Amino acid sequence: MANPAFIPRIDFANAFYIKLGRGGEWENDSIEAWKLRLGWRQQSVDDINAGRWDLIDEQLRAKDGGRRVAATTSDLRALKNIAASTDEDIWITFHKAKLWWTRLASGPVEQDSISKFRRTAEPWHDCAADGRLLVISALPGKISQLQGFRATVCMVHYGDLLRRILNGTRSAVAIAIRDHRDALAQDLTMAIKELHWQDFETLVDLIFRAAGWKRVSVLGQYAKAYDFVLQEPVIGERYVVQVKSRAGLAEFRKTIADFSDKDFRRVFFIVHSPGADLDTLSAGDIPEHIEIIPPSRLGKLALDAGLVGWLEDKVS
């Protein structure tokens, strides 16, 4: 992985996607060796570096027997782009479920025992300028769909989108959505503070069930130590949930004493009206298996769980 501590703002003249070998056979070596590997086995590096494009065009057409005119033209254009690319361009590829990018160093096309290649001016990076990993599942479809490109090289037509991705910035639309979501989450937090105690307990149950967890105790059974127990459906680990109308440091310390991490994977300490002394807790005062969830966190969880309408009805 090539993850520098800091990358300056990323800009480029052109952006290209390249498939590093059939089935990605050259991905590891290219990324580790600072190379951009390419095929075109029938063409010589001398002809490529000398720009004998008419000759190379004839070679490509002869190989295809004139059957794939458009594909041959595309192959020639791709090879020209590789040969002419400077460090003002960005090259991207996909490897190990991430997007990687680099720039080419000045210099000719070379060849070794593996393939032809051009050297890169810097390592292949798998992170944006802000250090965020460029995981494919988190990329917009306009970029991630390039994985399906069947040929070797293509130009990335969504340059502005790629710039935002590589610089870790967001579009105006995305920022507006985030701001609206934050404002709505704050409104939901205010609504949660107005809930009757039983409605608050029901809300907590609905949030966890919307997340796919299975409740294995009766809601509102008033057990001595907890309000309900959850089971993670895939691996079967148990979680306990304490729902408090009011609680401060004393109640929290009792929770620490009552629940061992040997019995439960995690304990959620959820408080409708938390005492001010809970804010004095530092991270070192809270065991790893216990998590405090105040109303502000519940507002965001309720939003993600699709409970906006439910809360609206309860505070109407």
C-alpha positions in Angstrom: 0.0 0.0 0.0 1.3 3.5 -0.9 -0.2 5.7 1.7 1.9 8.9 2.2 1.2 11.0 5.3 0.3 14.0 3.1 -0.5 14.4 -0.5 -0.8 18.0 -2.0 -4.0 18.9 -3.9 -4.3 16.7 -6.9 -4.9 18.2 -10.3 -4.4 16.9 -13.8 -4.7 17.7 -17.5 -6.1 14.3 -18.6 -7.1 11.1 -16.7 -6.9 7.6 -18.1 -7.9 4.2 -16.9 -5.7 1.2 -17.6 -6.2 -2.5 -17.2 -2.9 -3.9 -16.0 -2.7 -7.2 -17.9 -5.3 -9.8 -18.7 -7.2 -10.7 -15.6 -5.1 -8.2 -13.7 -2.0 -10.4 -14.0 0.4 -7.3 -13.8 -1.4 -5.4 -11.1 0.8 -6.5 -8.2 4.1 -6.0 -10.0 3.1 -2.7 -11.5 2.1 -1.2 -8.2 5.1 -2.6 -6.2 7.7 -1.7 -8.9 6.4 1.8 -9.8 5.5 0.8 -13.3 2.7 1.0 -15.7 2.8 -2.2 -17.7 1.3 -2.6 -21.1 0.9 -5.3 -23.8 1.2 -4.7 -27.6 3.5 -7.7 -27.8 3.9 -7.4 -31.6 5.1 -3.8 -31.6 8.7 -2.9 -30.8 9.7 -0.3 -28.2 11.8 1.3 -30.9 8.8 1.9 -33.2 6.7 3.1 -30.3 9.3 5.6 -29.0 10.1 6.8 -32.5 6.4 7.4 -33.1 6.2 5.2 -36.2 2.4 5.2 -35.9 1.6 4.5 -39.6 3.7 1.3 -39.3 2.1 0.3 -36.0 -1.3 1.0 -37.5 -0.5 -1.4 -40.4 0.7 -4.0 -37.9 -2.5 -3.8 -35.9 -4.7 -4.0 -38.9 -2.8 -7.0 -40.3 -3.1 -8.8 -37.0 -6.9 -8.3 -37.0 -7.2 -9.1 -40.7 -9.3 -5.9 -41.1 -12.1 -7.4 -39.1 -12.1 -5.0 -36.2 -11.5 -1.5 -37.6 -12.9 0.4 -34.7 -11.1 -1.8 -32.2 -7.8 -1.4 -34.1 -8.2 2.4 -34.1 -8.9 2.3 -30.4 -5.8 0.2 -29.7 -3.6 2.6 -31.7 -5.1 5.6 -29.9 -4.5 3.9 -26.5 -0.9 3.2 -27.3 -0.3 6.8 -28.4 -1.8 8.0 -25.1 0.5 5.8 -23.1 3.6 6.9 -25.1 2.8 10.6 -25.0 1.5 10.9 -21.4 3.3 13.3 -19.1 3.3 13.9 -15.4 0.4 16.3 -15.9 -1.9 13.3 -16.5 -3.4 10.9 -14.0 -3.6 7.1 -14.5 -6.0 5.0 -12.5 -6.6 1.3 -12.1 -8.4 -1.0 -9.7 -6.7 -3.6 -7.5 -7.8 -5.4 -4.3 -11.2 -3.7 -4.2 -9.6 -0.2 -4.3 -8.9 2.5 -6.9 -5.2 3.3 -7.4 -3.7 6.3 -9.2 -0.3 7.5 -10.2 1.5 9.8 -12.7 4.1 8.7 -15.3 7.7 9.8 -15.2 9.4 11.3 -18.2 11.1 8.7 -20.3 10.5 6.2 -23.1 8.6 2.9 -23.1 10.9 0.2 -21.9 10.7 -3.6 -21.9 11.8 -6.4 -19.5 11.1 -10.1 -19.3 7.5 -9.5 -18.2 6.2 -6.8 -20.6 6.6 -3.4 -22.0 6.2 -0.6 -19.4 6.6 3.0 -18.5 8.0 4.1 -15.1 5.8 6.1 -12.8 6.9 9.4 -11.3 5.6 8.4 -7.8 4.1 5.4 -6.1 0.7 4.1 -7.0 -1.6 5.5 -4.3 -4.7 3.9 -2.9 -5.8 6.9 -0.9 -7.1 10.4 -1.5 -5.3 13.6 -0.6 -7.0 13.5 2.8 -5.7 10.0 3.5 -9.1 8.3 2.9 -8.8 4.9 1.3 -10.4 4.8 -2.2 -12.5 1.7 -1.6 -14.4 0.8 -4.8 -17.7 0.2 -2.9 -17.6 3.9 -1.8 -17.0 5.3 -5.2 -19.6 6.8 -7.5 -20.8 4.4 -10.2 -19.5 6.7 -13.0 -16.0 5.9 -11.8 -16.3 2.3 -10.5 -18.0 1.2 -13.7 -14.7 1.6 -15.5 -13.8 -1.8 -14.1 -16.0 -3.3 -16.8 -14.1 -1.7 -19.7 -13.1 -4.5 -22.0 -10.1 -2.9 -23.7 -6.8 -1.8 -22.2 -7.0 2.0 -21.9 -9.7 4.6 -22.0 -10.0 8.3 -21.1 -11.9 9.1 -17.9 -14.6 11.5 -19.0 -15.7 12.6 -15.6 -12.6 14.6 -14.8 -14.3 16.9 -12.2 -15.8 13.9 -10.4 -12.4 12.2 -10.3 -10.7 15.3 -9.0 -13.2 15.5 -6.1 -12.6 11.8 -5.3 -8.8 12.1 -5.3 -8.9 15.3 -3.3 -11.4 14.1 -0.7 -13.8 16.9 -1.5 -17.5 16.8 -2.0 -19.9 18.2 -4.5 -22.3 21.1 -3.7 -25.2 18.7 -3.9 -23.6 16.3 -1.5 -22.8 19.1 1.0 -26.4 20.4 0.8 -27.7 16.9 1.5 -25.3 16.4 4.5 -26.4 19.8 5.9 -30.1 19.0 5.6 -29.5 15.5 7.2 -27.6 17.1 10.1 -30.4 19.7 10.6 -33.0 16.9 10.5 -31.1 14.8 13.0 -31.0 17.8 15.4 -34.8 18.1 15.0 -35.2 14.4 15.7 -33.0 14.8 18.8 -35.4 17.5 20.1 -38.3 15.3 19.4 -36.7 12.4 21.2 -36.3 14.6 24.3 -40.1 15.2 24.3 -41.0 11.5 24.2 -42.9 9.7 27.0 -40.7 7.2 28.7 -42.5 4.2 27.2 -42.3 5.7 23.7 -38.6 6.3 24.2 -38.0 2.6 25.1 -40.0 1.6 22.0 -37.9 3.9 19.8 -34.7 2.3 21.0 -36.2 -1.2 20.3 -37.2 -0.1 16.7 -33.8 1.4 16.0 -32.0 -1.9 16.9 -34.5 -4.0 15.0 -34.2 -1.8 11.9 -30.4 -2.6 12.1 -31.2 -6.3 11.8 -30.6 -7.4 15.3 -32.9 -9.9 17.0 -34.4 -9.1 20.4 -34.3 -12.3 22.5 -36.0 -10.8 25.6 -39.4 -9.3 26.2 -39.5 -5.5 25.8 -40.6 -3.9 29.0 -40.2 -7.0 31.2 -38.5 -4.9 33.8 -35.6 -7.3 34.4 -33.5 -6.3 37.3 -30.3 -5.5 35.4 -31.3 -4.8 31.8 -34.2 -3.7 29.6 -33.7 -6.1 26.7 -31.1 -8.4 25.2 -30.2 -8.5 21.5 -28.6 -11.2 19.4 -26.5 -10.6 16.3 -28.2 -12.8 13.7 -25.0 -14.0 11.9 -22.6 -14.9 14.6 -25.1 -15.2 17.5 -23.2 -12.9 19.9 -25.3 -11.3 22.6 -25.7 -7.6 23.4 -27.5 -6.0 26.3 -29.4 -2.7 26.2 -30.1 -0.5 29.2 -32.6 2.2 28.6 -32.7 4.9 31.3 -35.1 7.8 31.7 -32.5 9.6 33.8 -29.0 8.5 34.7 -25.8 9.9 35.9 -22.3 8.7 36.9 -23.6 6.5 39.7 -25.9 4.5 37.4 -23.2 4.2 34.8 -20.7 2.8 37.4 -23.4 0.3 38.5 -23.7 -0.8 34.8 -19.9 -1.4 34.7 -20.1 -3.5 37.8 -23.2 -5.5 36.6 -22.0 -6.5 33.1 -18.8 -8.3 32.3 -17.4 -8.4 28.8 -17.3 -12.2 29.3 -21.1 -12.4 29.3 -21.9 -9.8 26.6 -20.1 -8.6 23.5 -21.3 -5.0 24.2 -23.5 -3.1 26.5 -25.4 -0.1 25.2 -26.2 2.5 27.9 -29.0 4.6 26.5 -30.2 7.6 28.4 -33.2 9.9 27.7 -32.0 12.6 30.1 -28.3 12.1 30.9 -26.9 13.8 34.0 -24.2 16.5 33.6 -21.7 14.3 35.4 -21.7 11.8 32.5 -20.0 14.5 30.4 -17.0 14.4 32.7 -16.1 10.9 31.7 -13.0 10.5 29.6 -12.4 7.7 27.1 -10.3 5.9 29.7 -13.2 5.8 32.2 -15.4 3.8 29.8 -14.7 0.1 29.4 -14.4 -1.0 25.7 -17.5 -3.2 25.9 -19.8 -0.4 27.1 -21.1 2.4 24.9 -23.0 5.4 26.1 -25.7 6.6 23.6 -27.1 10.1 24.3 -30.2 11.6 22.6 -28.0 13.4 20.0 -26.7 10.0 18.8 -30.2 8.5 18.8 -31.4 11.3 16.5 -28.9 10.2 13.8 -29.7 6.6 14.4 -33.4 7.2 14.1 -32.8 9.1 10.8 -30.8 6.2 9.4 -33.5 3.7 10.6 -36.2 5.5 8.7 -38.1 6.5 11.8 -38.7 10.2 10.9 -42.5 9.7 10.4 -42.8 7.6 13.6 -41.2 10.4 15.6 -43.2 13.1 13.8 -46.5 11.3 14.8 -45.4 10.9 18.5 -44.7 14.6 18.9 -47.6 15.9 16.9 
